Amino acid sequence: MSDEKWAFFERFILAVRAPNGRKPTNHRLVLDGIFRIAR
């Protein structure tokens, strides 16, 4: 995923992230995987 695409999605992901005490994951990697599967 390019930096430009990630900059667009990052603000939405960080805005809805719930403070649940879990260790943060690499959201960029997860989102990139979702797009690969969808293709």
N, CA, C and O atoms as a GROMACS GRO file, in nm:
protein
  156
    1MET      N    1   0.085  -0.116   0.000
    1MET     CA    2   0.000   0.000   0.000
    1MET      C    3   0.090   0.123   0.000
    1MET      O    4   0.184   0.133   0.079
    2SER      N    5   0.061   0.214  -0.088
    2SER     CA    6   0.144   0.334  -0.098
    2SER      C    7   0.118   0.426   0.022
    2SER      O    8   0.016   0.416   0.089
    3ASP      N    9   0.211   0.515   0.045
    3ASP     CA   10   0.197   0.610   0.156
    3ASP      C   11   0.077   0.702   0.137
    3ASP      O   12   0.013   0.740   0.234
    4GLU      N   13   0.047   0.737   0.012
    4GLU     CA   14  -0.068   0.824  -0.014
    4GLU      C   15  -0.199   0.755   0.022
    4GLU      O   16  -0.287   0.815   0.084
    5LYS      N   17  -0.212   0.628  -0.016
    5LYS     CA   18  -0.333   0.553   0.016
    5LYS      C   19  -0.345   0.536   0.167
    5LYS      O   20  -0.454   0.551   0.223
    6TRP      N   21  -0.234   0.504   0.233
    6TRP     CA   22  -0.238   0.484   0.378
    6TRP      C   23  -0.274   0.613   0.450
    6TRP      O   24  -0.348   0.610   0.549
    7ALA      N   25  -0.225   0.726   0.404
    7ALA     CA   26  -0.257   0.855   0.466
    7ALA      C   27  -0.407   0.881   0.461
    7ALA      O   28  -0.463   0.940   0.554
    8PHE      N   29  -0.473   0.838   0.353
    8PHE     CA   30  -0.617   0.856   0.341
    8PHE      C   31  -0.692   0.769   0.443
    8PHE      O   32  -0.780   0.818   0.512
    9PHE      N   33  -0.657   0.643   0.453
    9PHE     CA   34  -0.728   0.549   0.540
    9PHE      C   35  -0.690   0.562   0.687
    9PHE      O   36  -0.771   0.530   0.775
   10GLU      N   37  -0.571   0.608   0.715
   10GLU     CA   38  -0.522   0.612   0.853
   10GLU      C   39  -0.610   0.696   0.944
   10GLU      O   40  -0.636   0.657   1.058
   11ARG      N   41  -0.657   0.808   0.897
   11ARG     CA   42  -0.739   0.894   0.984
   11ARG      C   43  -0.871   0.827   1.022
   11ARG      O   44  -0.921   0.850   1.132
   12PHE      N   45  -0.928   0.745   0.933
   12PHE     CA   46  -1.051   0.675   0.966
   12PHE      C   47  -1.026   0.563   1.066
   12PHE      O   48  -1.105   0.542   1.158
   13ILE      N   49  -0.918   0.492   1.049
   13ILE     CA   50  -0.886   0.380   1.138
   13ILE      C   51  -0.854   0.429   1.277
   13ILE      O   52  -0.901   0.372   1.376
   14LEU      N   53  -0.776   0.534   1.287
   14LEU     CA   54  -0.739   0.586   1.418
   14LEU      C   55  -0.857   0.654   1.487
   14LEU      O   56  -0.860   0.661   1.610
   15ALA      N   57  -0.954   0.703   1.411
   15ALA     CA   58  -1.069   0.769   1.470
   15ALA      C   59  -1.165   0.669   1.535
   15ALA      O   60  -1.231   0.704   1.633
   16VAL      N   61  -1.174   0.547   1.485
   16VAL     CA   62  -1.269   0.449   1.538
   16VAL      C   63  -1.204   0.345   1.628
   16VAL      O   64  -1.271   0.254   1.675
   17ARG      N   65  -1.075   0.357   1.651
   17ARG     CA   66  -1.005   0.260   1.734
   17ARG      C   67  -1.050   0.271   1.879
   17ARG      O   68  -1.045   0.380   1.937
   18ALA      N   69  -1.093   0.162   1.936
   18ALA     CA   70  -1.142   0.162   2.074
   18ALA      C   71  -1.028   0.129   2.170
   18ALA      O   72  -0.945   0.042   2.142
   19PRO      N   73  -1.024   0.198   2.283
   19PRO     CA   74  -0.921   0.168   2.384
   19PRO      C   75  -0.962   0.045   2.465
   19PRO      O   76  -1.024   0.059   2.570
   20ASN      N   77  -0.927  -0.073   2.417
   20ASN     CA   78  -0.970  -0.196   2.484
   20ASN      C   79  -0.857  -0.265   2.559
   20ASN      O   80  -0.875  -0.376   2.609
   21GLY      N   81  -0.743  -0.203   2.568
   21GLY     CA   82  -0.633  -0.261   2.642
   21GLY      C   83  -0.551  -0.362   2.566
   21GLY      O   84  -0.453  -0.415   2.620
   22ARG      N   85  -0.587  -0.391   2.441
   22ARG     CA   86  -0.512  -0.488   2.361
   22ARG      C   87  -0.391  -0.421   2.299
   22ARG      O   88  -0.388  -0.300   2.278
   23LYS      N   89  -0.292  -0.502   2.271
   23LYS     CA   90  -0.172  -0.453   2.206
   23LYS      C   91  -0.208  -0.403   2.066
   23LYS      O   92  -0.279  -0.473   1.993
   24PRO      N   93  -0.162  -0.285   2.026
   24PRO     CA   94  -0.198  -0.234   1.893
   24PRO      C   95  -0.141  -0.321   1.783
   24PRO      O   96  -0.030  -0.374   1.795
   25THR      N   97  -0.217  -0.336   1.676
   25THR     CA   98  -0.173  -0.414   1.561
   25THR      C   99  -0.129  -0.319   1.450
   25THR      O  100  -0.153  -0.198   1.456
   26ASN      N  101  -0.066  -0.375   1.351
   26ASN     CA  102  -0.024  -0.297   1.236
   26ASN      C  103  -0.144  -0.286   1.142
   26ASN      O  104  -0.167  -0.373   1.059
   27HIS      N  105  -0.220  -0.179   1.156
   27HIS     CA  106  -0.342  -0.162   1.079
   27HIS      C  107  -0.314  -0.149   0.930
   27HIS      O  108  -0.396  -0.190   0.848
   28ARG      N  109  -0.201  -0.094   0.896
   28ARG     CA  110  -0.166  -0.080   0.754
   28ARG      C  111  -0.148  -0.217   0.689
   28ARG      O  112  -0.192  -0.240   0.576
   29LEU      N  113  -0.084  -0.308   0.760
   29LEU     CA  114  -0.063  -0.443   0.708
   29LEU      C  115  -0.196  -0.518   0.696
   29LEU      O  116  -0.218  -0.588   0.597
   30VAL      N  117  -0.283  -0.504   0.793
   30VAL     CA  118  -0.413  -0.571   0.790
   30VAL      C  119  -0.496  -0.517   0.674
   30VAL      O  120  -0.555  -0.596   0.599
   31LEU      N  121  -0.501  -0.386   0.657
   31LEU     CA  122  -0.578  -0.326   0.549
   31LEU      C  123  -0.523  -0.366   0.413
   31LEU      O  124  -0.600  -0.391   0.320
   32ASP      N  125  -0.394  -0.373   0.400
   32ASP     CA  126  -0.332  -0.416   0.275
   32ASP      C  127  -0.370  -0.561   0.244
   32ASP      O  128  -0.396  -0.595   0.128
   33GLY      N  129  -0.374  -0.645   0.344
   33GLY     CA  130  -0.415  -0.784   0.325
   33GLY      C  131  -0.560  -0.796   0.282
   33GLY      O  132  -0.593  -0.879   0.197
   34ILE      N  133  -0.646  -0.716   0.339
   34ILE     CA  134  -0.787  -0.717   0.300
   34ILE      C  135  -0.801  -0.679   0.153
   34ILE      O  136  -0.877  -0.742   0.080
   35PHE      N  137  -0.728  -0.577   0.111
   35PHE     CA  138  -0.737  -0.535  -0.030
   35PHE      C  139  -0.680  -0.642  -0.125
   35PHE      O  140  -0.731  -0.659  -0.235
   36ARG      N  141  -0.577  -0.712  -0.082
   36ARG     CA  142  -0.521  -0.819  -0.166
   36ARG      C  143  -0.622  -0.932  -0.184
   36ARG      O  144  -0.638  -0.983  -0.294
   37ILE      N  145  -0.688  -0.969  -0.076
   37ILE     CA  146  -0.788  -1.076  -0.084
   37ILE      C  147  -0.906  -1.032  -0.170
   37ILE      O  148  -0.960  -1.112  -0.247
   38ALA      N  149  -0.946  -0.907  -0.156
   38ALA     CA  150  -1.060  -0.857  -0.233
   38ALA      C  151  -1.031  -0.854  -0.383
   38ALA      O  152  -1.122  -0.871  -0.465
   39ARG      N  153  -0.904  -0.833  -0.419
   39ARG     CA  154  -0.868  -0.831  -0.560
   39ARG      C  155  -0.875  -0.970  -0.615
   39ARG      O  156  -0.849  -0.991  -0.733
   0.00000   0.00000   0.00000
